[in-house]
Amino acid sequence: MFTKMPYGGDYNPEQWDRATMEEDIRMFKKANIDFVRVHIFSWALSQPDEATYQFEWLDKVIDRLHENNIQVGIGTGTAAHPAWLAKKYPDVLRVEFNGMKRKFGGRHNSCPNSPSYRTFAKRLVERLVERYKDHPAVVLWNVSNEFGGACYCENCEKAFRVWLKKRYRTLDEVNRVWNTRFWGHTFYDWDEIVAPNLLSEHFAENRTMFQGISLDYARFNSDSMLECYKMEYDVIKKESPDTIVTTNLMGAFKPLDYFKWAKYMDIIAWDNYPAFDTPYSYTALMHDLMRGIKDQQPFMLMEQTPSQQNWQPYNSLKRPGVLKLWSYQAIAHGSDSVLYFQMRRSRGACEKFHGAVIEHVGHEHTRVFKEVAEIGQELVDLSNTFIGSKLPSKVAIIFDWENWWAIEYSSGPHADLKYVEQVHKYYEALYKQNIQVDIVSTESDLDQYEVVIAPVLYMVKEGYADKLERFVKAGGYFVTTFFSGIVNENDLVTLGGYPGELRSLLGIWSEEIDSLALEHKNQIVLKSKLGQLQGKYDCNMLFDLIHSEGAEVIAEYGEDFYKGRPALTVNKYGKGEAWYVATNPEQEFIDHLLMEICERQNIKRVLNTPSGVEVTKRMNDENEFVFVMNHNKESKTIQLQGAYEDLLTGQLYQDQLTIEANGVMVLRV
């Protein structure tokens, strides 16, 4: 899609005078910034009333950027509706989870099912596209911005009923899948169904009395916002079918099922804002998730801060070298861009202390600007070297938004069971071994993988057990954990014993699940040494009391009344194996288990490196590129097999290399 990695980010010239914009452009060129996003929150400026549109200011901005060879991504502006729209058409305002009707303010304050919002948003986009579809500077359209939130107004209630009719067709089917005979909930008319919130089915945001109802509302909410996105997407594509249309996502953002959204995005774009103490492996997981939601295609790093953020409890500066390190970490996991929020710090309101390429001092003689300019020059030198290249992987981790919603809506068995944390534990074990991972959905093809891991696969959707059985029969290794195979896609328990439809594949059945506070620990005791697995490991949270139905017992519990019961099993199934981890182990156990499984499947590391040195590989038809990133505060030495050239410095390495603290190398094999 691009001939060079876009470099730049969010620009808000409407907040500044013309002289400031000219100075900004001078500095953009100095830093090799060649792409900016504009008009992200400018609806109110571009449309002062219901009948008037004024784009002359935007004409001047885009024309001036084009004169300086800076490409433009146009935001549709619909992420923040104007005050006049809220005043005249109050149906655009959201109703919160507690039933409170919002007034004008903030952003993303629009009801996704408001007829007024959809009407005026569509009109705005139609006029924008008509005006700029042929402008040579415009290479991308950004629909809204960071979609999110939920609404519980009457319009949403009505739309929810329509959504249910399409999904289930009859009230009898709704009553069946929601199990409404529980607590006298049988519905006899569609209008009896109300939105599940604090006024109806909820004790708190994640505590609901009817999981089926709340789960479907989560699906409906994601679909409602997706319909708003698709409405704008279709308007743009109708007039400009070859342009790039996207929106900026937010990693593991719980309210929206991004696997569904990805089908309507020309390229995935996402905003990366780790905290000062976010594990590097978690950031890597988020990059891989964003690559994974569109079948492992390269994505865009649409936003990151050049230095500090403003909305976290502790907004520390990025230490020297970290901006470059984290920028290349995104590229190493599949990004084809490096972009920032923001170009110039705002003077007022809540983002005035959010980092920027151009600080409040207003010139280029700052540490941050110099680092930005250094990266900009490197991206010019690299040009299109690895645009479009892929990350080869033989390991996949299943990620499922609906499973996430269902687990954390469940009334039990444990308040501290968090889906993304469990996924991260298994991802981290592979990350530390420099084994590349694809994040995939339940719809993804598994044939290319040797190992598939599904932590806490609580929800097994129709036909998915069959897909897993075919994968293992063909020689694949499948790994899953406690609290898996419990329910179907409607959150109805699969009767006949846990793990439900996975019982035959795993060769076990579960009698009970013990749940204890995190400080109460048990042990996983290996029956005999298995590769790196040996001795005892701590475990806590949930303890699945399982019986073998053909599976080999590898380890047992060490304490409590279930001492000696299976804690880790493996079942031979066709040409492959299915592993079951019956409890929540310490990280070292997962590290050793996955090391053993990868060795059995002959899955190799990209490179062997010291702890804290991350390595990935991107490949195209001509070359292999190995990214080496040192997250440590001291230099590290790495042993090599073969010869490499560092594309950032031109230096050649053979046998070994030393990488400095916070250092980055891009090696061509």
URBEL-V243310 format. One record per pair of residues at least 24 apart in sequence whose C-alpha atoms are under 10 Angstrom apart, sorted by the first residue. I is the first residue (numbers start at 0). GAP is how many residues later the second one is. Records with the same first field share a line. If there is no record, write none. Layout:
I: GAP  GAP
This chain:
0: 138  242  243  265  266  335  386  387
1: 137  334  335  382  385  386
2: 380  381  382  384  385
3: 30  332  333  375  376  377  378  379  380  381  382  383
4: 29  30  295  326  330  331  332  333  334  371  374  375  377  378  379  380  381  382
5: 26  27  28  29  30  64  65  66  294  295  296  330  331  332  333  370  373  374  377
6: 24  25  26  27  28  29  63  64  294  295  329  330  331  332  333  365  368  369  372  373
7: 24  25  26  27  28  29  62  63  64  294  295  329  330  331  332  333  334  335  349  364  368
8: 24  25  26  27  28  29  63  64  292  293  294  295  296  328  329  330  331  332  333  334  347  348
9: 25  26  27  28  29  30  62  63  65  292  293  294  329  330  331  332  333  334  346
10: 24  25  26  27  28  29  61  329  330  331  332  333  334  345
11: 24  25  26  27  28  29  30  49  330  331  332  333  334
12: 25  26  44  45  48  330  331
13: 24  25  27  28  31  43  44  47
14: 329  330  331  332  333
15: 328  330  331
17: 42  43
19: 324  342
20: 40  43  44  323
21: 39  42  43
22: 339  340
23: 319  320  333  334  338  339  340
24: 39  40  43  45
25: 42  338
26: 330  331  335  336  337  342  346
27: 40  42  315  329  330  336  341  344  345  348
28: 39  40  41  344  347
29: 334  339  340  342  343  346  347
30: 326  333  338  339  340  341  342  343  344  345  346
31: 38  340  341  342  343  344  345  346  347  348
32: 36  37  38  306  310  339  340  342  343  344  346  347
33: 31  32  34  35  36  37  38  342  346
34: 30  31  34  35  36  37  38  102  103  104  105  302  303  304
35: 26  29  34  35  36  37  38  102  303  304  305  306  307
36: 34  35  36  37  38  101  103  104  105  265  302  303  304  305  306
37: 24  34  35  36  37  38  39  103  104
38: 34  35  36  37  38  39  103  105
39: 33  34  35  36  37  38  39  40  102  103  104  105
40: 34  35  36  37  38  39  40  41  66  103  104
41: 33  34  35  36  37  38  39  40
42: 32  33  34  35  36  37  38  39  78  81  82
43: 33  34  36  37  38  39  40  41
44: 32  37
45: 31  36  78  82
46: 34  35  37  77
47: 34  35  36  37
48: 33  34  35  36
49: 32  34  35  38  70
52: 71  74  75
54: 72  73  76
57: 74
58: 72  73  76
61: 70  73  74  75  76
62: 72  73  74
63: 73
64: 72
65: 69  70  71  72
66: 70
67: 69
68: 68
69: 67  68
70: 65  66  67  68  69
71: 63  64  65  66  67  68  69
72: 64  65  66  67  68  69  171  172  173
73: 54  55  58  63  64  65  66  67  68  69  70  171
74: 50  53  65  66  67  68  69  70  170  171  172
75: 45  46  48  49  50  52  53  65  66  67  68  69  156  160  171
76: 44  47  48  51  65  66  67  68
77: 29  30  32  39  40  42  43  44  46  47  64  65  66  67  150  151  154
78: 27  28  29  30  31  42  64  65  66  67  68  69
79: 24  25  26  27  28  29  30  64  65
80: 24  25  26  27  28  29  36  39  40
81: 25
84: 31  32  35
85: 24  30  31
87: 28
88: 25  26  27  28
89: 24  26  27
90: 24  25  26  62  63  64
91: 24  25  26  61  63
92: 24  58  60
93: 55  56  57  58  59  61  62
94: 55  56  57  58  59  61
95: 53  54  55  56  57  101  102
96: 52  53  54  55  56  98  99  100  101  102  105  107  108
97: 54  99  100  101  102  104  106  107
98: 52  53  54  98  99  100  101
99: 52  53
100: 50  51  52
106: 38
107: 36  37  38  39  40  41  42
108: 39  40  41  42
109: 39  40  41
110: 38  39  40  41  42  44  45  113  114
111: 36  37  38  39  43  44  109  110  111  112  113  114  115  116  117
112: 38  39  40  41  42  43  44  45  46  47  108  111  112  114  115
113: 37  39  40  41  42  45
114: 40
116: 111
117: 109  110  113  114
120: 107  110  111
121: 106  109  110  111  112  113  114
122: 109  112
123: 108
124: 106  107  108  110  111
125: 106  109  110  112  113
126: 108
127: 108
128: 106  107  108  109  110  111
129: 105  106  109  110
131: 108
132: 103  104  106  107  108  110
133: 105  106  109
137: 105  106
138: 103  104  105  106
139: 102  103  104  105  106  126
140: 91  92  95  96  102  103  104  105  106
141: 87  90  91  102  103  104  105  106  127
142: 85  86  87  88  89  90  93  102  103  104  105  122
143: 84  85  88  102  103  104
144: 101  102  103  104
145: 101  102  103  104  107  124  125
146: 75  78  79  81  82  100  101  102  103  106  108  109
147: 73  74  77  101  102  105  106  107  108
148: 72  73  76  105  106  107
149: 67  68  70  71  72  74  75  105  106
150: 44  46  70  73
151: 42  43  44  45  47  65  69
152: 41  42
153: 40  41
155: 38  39  61  64  65  68
156: 34  36  37  38  39  60
157: 32  33  35  36  37
158: 61  62  65
159: 30  33  34  35  56  57  59  60  61  64
160: 29  30  31  32  33  34  59
161: 28
162: 53  54  56  57  60  61
163: 26  29  52  53  56
164: 25
166: 49
173: 38  39  316
174: 37
175: 314  316
176: 35  36  311  312  313  314  315
177: 32  33  34  35  36  37  38  312  313  314
178: 31  32  33  34  311  312  313
179: 30  32  33
181: 28
182: 26  27
184: 25
201: 207
204: 204
205: 199  200  201  202  203  204  205  209
206: 201  202  203  204  205  208
207: 200  201  202  203
208: 200  201  202
209: 199  200  201  281
210: 194  195  196  197  198  199  200  279  280  281
211: 194  197  198  277  278  279  280
212: 277  278
213: 191  192  195
214: 187  188  189  190  191  192  193  194  195  274  275  276
215: 186  189  190  273  274  275
217: 36  37  38  39  183  184  187  188
218: 36  37  38  182  183  186
219: 36
220: 34  35  36
221: 32  33  34  35  36  38  39
222: 33  34  37  38
223: 32
224: 31  36
225: 30  31  32  34  35  38
226: 34
228: 32  35  36
229: 31  34  35
232: 31  32  33
233: 30
241: 24
245: 24  54
246: 55
247: 52  53  54  55
248: 41  52  53  54
249: 36  40  52  53
250: 32  34  35  36  37  38  39
251: 33  34  35  37  38  147  149  168
252: 148
253: 147  148  150  151  166
254: 146  147  150
255: 145  146
256: 36  143  144  145  147  148
257: 31  32  35  36  142  143
258: 30  31  33  34  35  36  140  141  142  181  182  183  184
259: 33  34  141  181
260: 32  33
261: 28  30  31  32  33
262: 30  31  32
263: 30
264: 29
265: 28  33
266: 24  27  30  31  32  33
267: 24  25  26  29  30  31  32  33  34  67
268: 29  30  31  32  33  34  66  67  68
269: 29  30  31  32  33  34  65
270: 29  30  31  32  33  34  68  69  70
271: 29  30  31  32  33  54  55  58  68  69
272: 30  31  32  35  36  39
273: 30  31  35  38  52
274: 33  34  37  38  39  40  41
275: 32  33  36  37  38  39  40  41  42
276: 37  39
278: 145  149
279: 46  49  148  151  332  334  351
280: 143  144  146  147  148  149  150  151  331  333
281: 138  139  141  142  143  145  146  149
282: 43  46  47  141
283: 42  45  46  48  49  140  143  144  147  153  330
284: 48  138  139  142  143  146  152  153  154
285: 44  47  138  153
286: 42  43  44  45  46  47  48  152
287: 42  44  45  46  47  103  148  149  150  151  152
288: 44  108  109  110  148  149  150  151  152
289: 43  44  45  149
290: 42  43  44  99  100  147  148  149
291: 42  104  105  106  107  145  146  147  148  149  152
292: 106  145  146  147  148  151
293: 145  146  147  150
294: 143  144  145  146  149  150
295: 37  38  94  95  96  97  142  143  144
296: 37  38  39  91  92  93  94
297: 33  35  36  37  38  39  89  90  91  92  93
298: 31  32  34  35  36  37  38  89
299: 30  31  34  35  36  37  38  39
300: 26  29  30  33  34  35  36  37  38  39
301: 33  34  35  36  37  38  39
302: 34  35  36  37  38  39
303: 34  35  36  37  38  51  52
304: 34  35  36  37  38  49  50  51  52
305: 33  34  35  36  37  48  49  50  51  52  62  63  65  66
306: 33  34  47  48  49  50  60  61  62
307: 45  46  47  48
308: 32  42  44  45  46  47
309: 40  41  42  43  44  45
310: 39  40  42  43
314: 38  39  40
316: 38  51
317: 37  50
318: 49  343
319: 47  48  51  341  342
320: 47  50  340  341  342  343
321: 49  308  309  339  340  341  342
322: 45  48  49  52  339
323: 47  48  50  51  305  338  339  340
324: 303  304  305  306  336  337  338  339  340
325: 303  305  336  338
326: 48  337
327: 47  299  300  301  336  337  338
328: 285  286  287  298  299  300  335
330: 55  56  285  287  296
331: 54  58  59  282  283  284  285  286  293  294  295  296  297  334
332: 57  58  103  104  282  283  284  285  294
333: 52  53  54  55  56  57  282  283  284
334: 51  52  53  54  55
335: 48  50  51  52  53
336: 42  50
337: 37  38  41
339: 32
377: 269  270  271
378: 269
380: 266  267
381: 265  266
384: 235  238  240  262
385: 232  233  234  237  238  239
386: 231  232  233
387: 230  231  232
388: 228  229  230  231  232  233  234  235  236
389: 227  228  229  230  231  234
390: 45  46  47  225  226  227  228  229  233  234
391: 43  44  45  46  224  225  226  227  228
392: 42  43  44  45  55  56  57  58  210  224
393: 41  42  43  44  52  53  54  55  56  57  58  204  207  208  209  210
394: 35  40  41  42  43  44  51  53  54  55  56  57  58  82  203  208
395: 31  40  41  42  43  44  45  48  50  52  53  54  55  56  57  58  82
396: 26  27  29  30  40  41  42  43  44  45  54  55  56  57  58  81  82
397: 25  40  41  42  43  44  45  46  54  55  56  57  58  59  82
398: 24  40  41  42  43  54  55  56  57  58
399: 39  40  41  42  43  54  57  59
400: 40
401: 56  57  59  87  88  89
402: 53  54  55  56  57  58  84  85  86  88
403: 52  53  54  55
404: 54
405: 52  53  81  83  84  85
406: 49  50  51  52  76  80  84
408: 82
409: 81
411: 103
412: 70  100  101  102  103  128  129
413: 100  101  102  103  104  127  128
414: 100  102  126
415: 101  102  125  126
416: 39  66  124  125  167
417: 38
418: 36  37  38  39
419: 35  36
420: 34
421: 32  33  34  59  162
422: 30  31  32  33
423: 31
424: 30  159  160  161  162  163  165  166
425: 27  28  29  53  161  164  165  167  168
426: 26  28  163  164  167
427: 159  162  163
428: 158  159  160  161  162  163  164  165  166
429: 160  161  162  164  165  168  175
430: 160  174  183  184  185
431: 159  173  176  177  178  179  180  181  182  183
432: 158  161  162  171  172  173  174  175  176  177  178  181  182
433: 170  171  172  173  174  175  179  180  181  182  183
434: 160  163  168  169  170  171  172  173  179  180  181  182
435: 167  168  169  170  179  180  181
436: 179
441: 25  26
442: 24
444: 26
445: 24  25  30
446: 24  27  28  29
447: 28
448: 26  27  28
449: 24  25  26  27  28  126  147  148  150  151  152  153
450: 24  25  26  27  28  125  126  127  143  146  147  150  152
451: 24  25  26  27  28  126
452: 24  25  26  27  28  125  126  141
453: 24  25  26  27  30
454: 24  25  26  27  28  29  125  126
455: 24  25  26  27  28  29  30  125
456: 24  25  26  27  28  29  30  42  45
457: 24  25  26  27  28  29  30  31  33  35  41  42
458: 24  25  26  27  28  29  30  31  32  33  34  35  41
459: 24  25  26  27  28  29  30  31  34  39  40  41  42
460: 24  26  27  28  29  30  40
461: 26  27  39
462: 38
463: 37  38
464: 35  36  37  38  39  40
465: 35  36  39
467: 34  37  110
468: 33  35  36  37  104  105  107  108  109
469: 35  103  104  106
470: 102  103  104  105  106
471: 33  100  101  102  103  104  105  106
472: 32  99  100  101  102  103  104  105
473: 99  100  101  102  103
474: 97  98  99  100  101  102  126
475: 97  98  99  100  101  102  125
476: 93  94  95  96  98  99  100  101  102  120  121  123  124
477: 27  28  92  93  98  99  100  101  102  119
478: 27  91  98  99  100  101  102  114  115  118
479: 26  98  99  100  101  102
480: 63  87  98  99  100  101  102  103
481: 28  31  60  61  62  63  64  85  98  99  100  101  102
482: 27  30  59  60  61  98  99  100
483: 96  98
497: 46  48
498: 47
501: 76
502: 46
503: 45  46  47  67  69
504: 45  46  65  66  67  68  69  72  73  74
505: 42  43  44  45  46  63  64  65  66  67  71  72  73  74
506: 40  41  42  43  44  45  62  63  64  65  66  71  72  73
507: 38  39  40  41  42  43  44  45  58  61  62  63  72
508: 35  36  37  38  39  40
509: 34  35  36  37  38  72
510: 33  34  35  36
511: 31  32  33  34
512: 29  30  31  32  33  69  70
513: 26  27  28  29  30  31  48  69
514: 25  26  27  28  29  68
515: 24  25  26  27
516: 24  25
517: 24  66
520: 38  39  63  64
521: 35  36  37  38  41  61  62  63
522: 32  33  34  35  36  37  40  44  60  62  63
523: 30  31  32  33  34  35  39  40  41  42  43  44  57  58  59  60  61  62  65
524: 29  30  31  32  33  34  38  39  41  42  43
525: 27  28  29  30  31  32  40  41  42
526: 26  27  28  29  37
527: 26  27
528: 25  26
529: 24  62  63  66
530: 61  62  64  65  66  68  69
531: 56  57  59  60  61  62  63  64
532: 55  56  57  58  59  60  61  62  63
533: 55  58
535: 53
536: 48  49  50  51  52  53
537: 45  46  47  48  49  50  51
538: 28  43  44  45  46  47  48  50
539: 43  44  45  46
540: 42  43  44
541: 40  41  42  43
542: 24  38  39  40  41  42
543: 37  38  39  40
544: 37  38
545: 36
550: 26  27  28  29
551: 27
552: 27
553: 25  26
554: 26  27
555: 26
556: 25  26
567: 25
575: 25
606: 31  32  33  34
607: 30  31  32  33
608: 27  28  29  30  31
609: 26  27  28  29
610: 25
611: 24  50
612: 24  25  46  48  49  50  51
613: 50
614: 50  51
615: 50
616: 49  50  51
617: 50
618: 49
622: 45  46
623: 43  44  45
624: 40  41  42  43  44
625: 39  40  41  42  43
626: 37  38  39  40  41
627: 31  35  36  37  38  39
628: 30  31  32  33  34  35  36  37
629: 29  30  31  32  33  34  35
630: 29  30  31  32  33
631: 27  28  29  30  31
632: 27  28  29  30
633: 25  26  27  28  29
634: 24  25  26  27  28
635: 24  25  27
641: 27
642: 24  25  26
643: 24  25
644: 24
